[in-house]
């Protein structure tokens, strides 16, 4: 099970506060259903403590917890943000994840996103 690493999320956000418009946590391979904005307008909108959940879950046995940040310069970055090292990501274009008219197109868009492992 890959759980969110809230300390890592806060570290990334705090080190780049002046550059960030918004930051969201969610499961990369299931973004439409699991993403939640945690930082915007220069402040946290959610408590990020161990045991907390994002969109009702705290981790996944198959999807990759990520932090997606939108920067003021118009670019976005997606960082792996889990507490158990390298992940074995499933392809986001997996037919099992094409769950309808909203989720499928959203996941197809994510297939080109590079996840930064750090």
C-alpha positions as a Python dict, from the first residue, in 0.01 Angstrom:
ca = {
    (1, 'X'): (0, 0, 0),
    (2, 'X'): (133, 339, -101),
    (3, 'X'): (13, 603, 145),
    (4, 'X'): (32, 978, 100),
    (5, 'X'): (350, 1133, 235),
    (6, 'X'): (207, 1453, 379),
    (7, 'X'): (546, 1566, 513),
    (8, 'X'): (690, 1546, 162),
    (9, 'X'): (392, 1738, 18),
    (10, 'X'): (438, 2015, 276),
    (11, 'X'): (814, 2024, 212),
    (12, 'X'): (764, 2072, -163),
    (13, 'X'): (494, 2335, -115),
    (14, 'X'): (677, 2526, 158),
    (15, 'X'): (999, 2539, -43),
    (16, 'X'): (817, 2696, -341),
    (17, 'X'): (530, 2894, -186),
    (18, 'X'): (610, 3208, -384),
    (19, 'X'): (583, 3018, -715),
    (20, 'X'): (268, 2811, -651),
    (21, 'X'): (-87, 2904, -752),
    (22, 'X'): (-247, 2576, -642),
    (23, 'X'): (-143, 2234, -523),
    (24, 'X'): (-352, 1917, -526),
    (25, 'X'): (-305, 1564, -398),
    (26, 'X'): (-458, 1261, -566),
    (27, 'X'): (-393, 924, -726),
    (28, 'X'): (-222, 971, -1061),
    (29, 'X'): (-394, 679, -1231),
    (30, 'X'): (-737, 774, -1096),
    (31, 'X'): (-710, 1154, -1079),
    (32, 'X'): (-1069, 1244, -1166),
    (33, 'X'): (-1211, 1065, -863),
    (34, 'X'): (-934, 1121, -609),
    (35, 'X'): (-780, 1468, -655),
    (36, 'X'): (-836, 1737, -397),
    (37, 'X'): (-689, 2089, -381),
    (38, 'X'): (-485, 2128, -63),
    (39, 'X'): (-318, 2467, -119),
    (40, 'X'): (-433, 2784, -294),
    (41, 'X'): (-422, 3159, -251),
    (42, 'X'): (-101, 3127, -48),
    (43, 'X'): (-245, 2901, 222),
    (44, 'X'): (-331, 2542, 298),
    (45, 'X'): (-697, 2451, 252),
    (46, 'X'): (-656, 2110, 420),
    (47, 'X'): (-476, 1978, 725),
    (48, 'X'): (-198, 1744, 616),
    (49, 'X'): (-133, 1512, 907),
    (50, 'X'): (-78, 1138, 927),
    (51, 'X'): (-410, 958, 933),
    (52, 'X'): (-587, 1222, 724),
    (53, 'X'): (-754, 1126, 400),
    (54, 'X'): (-770, 1292, 60),
    (55, 'X'): (-1100, 1234, -120),
    (56, 'X'): (-1184, 970, 138),
    (57, 'X'): (-868, 760, 105),
    (58, 'X'): (-518, 770, 251),
    (59, 'X'): (-341, 548, -1),
    (60, 'X'): (-366, 281, -267),
    (61, 'X'): (-239, -68, -334),
    (62, 'X'): (-214, 4, -709),
    (63, 'X'): (-226, 378, -786),
    (64, 'X'): (45, 637, -726),
    (65, 'X'): (-17, 917, -475),
    (66, 'X'): (103, 1242, -637),
    (67, 'X'): (122, 1613, -566),
    (68, 'X'): (34, 1825, -867),
    (69, 'X'): (132, 2191, -848),
    (70, 'X'): (27, 2470, -1079),
    (71, 'X'): (292, 2739, -1093),
    (72, 'X'): (244, 3111, -1144),
    (73, 'X'): (450, 3090, -1466),
    (74, 'X'): (173, 2878, -1623),
    (75, 'X'): (344, 2538, -1596),
    (76, 'X'): (248, 2235, -1390),
    (77, 'X'): (457, 1973, -1214),
    (78, 'X'): (351, 1636, -1080),
    (79, 'X'): (558, 1482, -798),
    (80, 'X'): (530, 1128, -665),
    (81, 'X'): (422, 1185, -306),
    (82, 'X'): (407, 856, -122),
    (83, 'X'): (604, 704, 161),
    (84, 'X'): (725, 377, 17),
    (85, 'X'): (979, 448, -256),
    (86, 'X'): (944, 358, -622),
    (87, 'X'): (599, 264, -739),
    (88, 'X'): (481, 25, -1004),
    (89, 'X'): (239, 257, -1182),
    (90, 'X'): (-29, 109, -1402),
    (91, 'X'): (-67, 286, -1735),
    (92, 'X'): (-326, 560, -1711),
    (93, 'X'): (-481, 439, -2036),
    (94, 'X'): (-568, 104, -1874),
    (95, 'X'): (-917, 1, -1999),
    (96, 'X'): (-1010, -99, -1643),
    (97, 'X'): (-981, 267, -1545),
    (98, 'X'): (-1201, 402, -1824),
    (99, 'X'): (-1500, 453, -1601),
    (100, 'X'): (-1729, 657, -1820),
    (101, 'X'): (-1759, 979, -2011),
    (102, 'X'): (-1583, 1193, -1747),
    (103, 'X'): (-1314, 967, -1604),
    (104, 'X'): (-1192, 819, -1933),
    (105, 'X'): (-1103, 1145, -2109),
    (106, 'X'): (-948, 1283, -1791),
    (107, 'X'): (-723, 978, -1756),
    (108, 'X'): (-627, 993, -2125),
    (109, 'X'): (-501, 1348, -2070),
    (110, 'X'): (-285, 1232, -1777),
    (111, 'X'): (-99, 971, -1985),
    (112, 'X'): (148, 1235, -2106),
    (113, 'X'): (223, 1377, -1761),
    (114, 'X'): (574, 1307, -1635),
    (115, 'X'): (576, 1214, -1266),
    (116, 'X'): (885, 1344, -1087),
    (117, 'X'): (1026, 1080, -851),
    (118, 'X'): (1232, 1236, -573),
}
